């Protein structure tokens, strides 16, 4: 049996690694009981699910031939990472409206098929959804506008 480097195999190994890391990292948190869960219960549950999904993907990669891994596309990698980092750095000072619009625009710039009207509508819809969900629905103390 020849092991092929496929997307399923690499993704599965990544999921297993991240899940095992999270399980080991949170090992000292008390789990509690199902009726009175502790701070380690949910992370253990999610991490175990991630390990299980990773094992399924690894098993699938051994049985079903998948797509071979090609080169890494730098444009999407750079724009998505840049948008995520800038959102994290700016959300406190610039507010989530500007930060949200910025992350949507940068994420869409990752694709070569950039349509300004489509991006504007998507950004407006997502920022409105964020406002409704987190600010009004959950009453989180997020500031929608800049606080310089």
Secondary structure, 3 states (H helix, E strand, C coil): CCCCCEHHHHHHHHHHHHHHHHHHHCCCCCCECCCCECCCHHHHHHHHHHHHHHHHHHHHHHHCCCCECCCCCHHHHHHHHHHHHHHHHHHHHHHHHHHHHHHHHHHHHCCCCCCHHHHHHHHHHHHHHHHHHHHHHCCCCCCCCCCC
